[in-house]
Each structure stands twice: as C-alpha cells, then as structure tokens.
Amino acid sequence: MHQLTIYTHSIFQGVRYDSNSNDWLFDFSNSVSVLVSGFWRLLINGNIVYVSMDHLRQFGMPAPVDMVAELSKCLHGKILNRINVNEGTGDLRLSFNDNIEMEAFITSTGYESYQFSIGVKRYIALGGGEIAIL
C-alpha cells in the first residue's frame, strides 16, 4: 500500500456515538464522513486532549465525561484540511485548522477499525492495515 493523502476543505458538522456498536461517526460538509470503530485520540498542538476510551468515565469528577459534547465544542467550526492513511500501519490521521489532529488506529487484524467516505467513494480500513476503496 502507498501513503494515501486526501486534501479536503470540509467543515465539522457533528459527531455521534453508538453505544451498541461502539462506533463514532464524524460528519463534515462536502459529503465527507468518518466512522471509527476502534481507538481514536484528539491532539491539539501535539498534545493528547481527548481519547475515545474516556467516554462516560467519571475520573473522580462530578459527572462522567461526555465525549460527544466535548468534541462538539472543540471541533465546532473547524475545517478538516487533510485525511492521511499511514503507509505501514493503515492508521488514520485527520488534520484540522488550528493545529488540531485526530488519530484513529488499526486495533484488529480481522475487523475494520475505521472507514471514511468522500461523496460516493468509500475507504475501508481492513484488518492488518490495508485499505479497500469502493
């Protein structure tokens, strides 16, 4: 597989979490969407700010962390500039303006960890790091 980089100019529109499937769906303008079934983390200026595993964890705070609300605030109005799939691992990196990045990792050699769509074209992360393009 070769490095895959797609340049977009898509505005974040929302995120949803499906507790039954443990899937995160990120919607953007220009018919761009990203579905993550595995582990993801959000970085600002290279520092980890949010991690998917922290959703609904309380951590000694007054209320559990609502990652959907936190991500919605953090990414509101942000522009997705680039989608990059790592050549060796198949890991996904979404690059936004304001030095924000989201990484999604291949977490299984047998199941799809993420997929993204741009218009009618779908990119599916296969177990082991390969990408199927439909």
N, C-alpha and C positions, 0 to 999 in steps of 0.2 A: 504494500500500500504506500502511496505517496502522501506527503503532507497535504492536507486539504484546508484551504483558507477561502472563506467566502466573505466578501465585503457587503455590508448592508447599511442601511440608514433607517432603522426601524425603531419606533418609539415604544417603550414598555407600556403595555395596556393593562396587565393584571397577572396575578398568579392564583392558582387554585391547588388545593391538596386533597387527594382522595385517600382517606384513611383505610378503605377496604383493600386497595391495591398498593398503597404507599407510593403513589405516583404524584409528581409535582408537574403541573402544566403552566408554562410561562407563555403568555400571549403578547405579541408585538404587532405594530402596524405593518402594512405591506404584505399581509398574509404569511407572516413568519411566526412559528410556534416551536417550542422546545418542551419535550416531555422527558422528565428524568425519573427513572425507577430506582436508581441506585443512590449513592452518596454524592452530595454536592457541598460546596462551600463558596461563600462570597468574600471577596477580598477588596479592601479599599486601601489604596497606596501600598499594596503588597502585604497588608496585614489581614489576618483572618478575622472577620466580623461576625459572620453567621455560618452555621453548619446545620445541614438538614437533620442530623441526629438530635439536635437540641429542641426540635419542635415539641411543644407541650410539656417540656421538662420544667420543673419549678426552681431548682437550684437554690433553695432557701429564700426565694423572693416571695412577695405577697401573692403573686399569681404566676401560673405557668407561662412560658414564653410562647406567644402566638407568632410563629414564624411567617405566616401569611400576612398578618398585619405589619410586622416589622419589614418584610421585603417590599410590601406595597408602598410603605413610606419611603424606604431607602431608594427604590428604583423609580419612583414617581417622576415622570417627565424625562427619564434618562434615555439615551439613544444607544441602541445596540449597533456598534460600528463593525464588528468582525466576529465571525464564527470560525474557530480553528479546531481541527482534529489532529492530535499528535500522531506523527507517522509511526512511532514504535509501539505505543500503547493503545491508541484509539481514544485516549482521554479527550474530553471536550473542554474548550475554553471559550467563553463568551466575553468579549471586551466592550465595555461601555465607555461613554464620556466620563469625565471627572475621575479618571484613574480607578474605575471600578471593574472588577473581573469576577466571573463566576466559573468555577471549575466543576465538572462532573466526571466521575471516574468509572472506568470499567470495573465492576465488582463481581463479575461472574464469568466463567469460561463457557457457560452453557446458556445463559439468558441474556436478553438485550437489556443494557443498562440505561440507554437513552435513545431518543430519536428526535430529529428535528425536521421541520417542513418549511419550505420556501415556495409559496404558490402550491402547485400540484406535485412538486418534486419532494420525495421523502428520502431522508438519510437515516439508516438504522444501524446502531452500533451492535454488532454481533459479538457473541462471547469470544474472548481471545483477542479483541482489538480490531477486527476487520469491520469495514463499513459497507453495507448494502445500499445501493442507490436505486430507487424505484421512480 
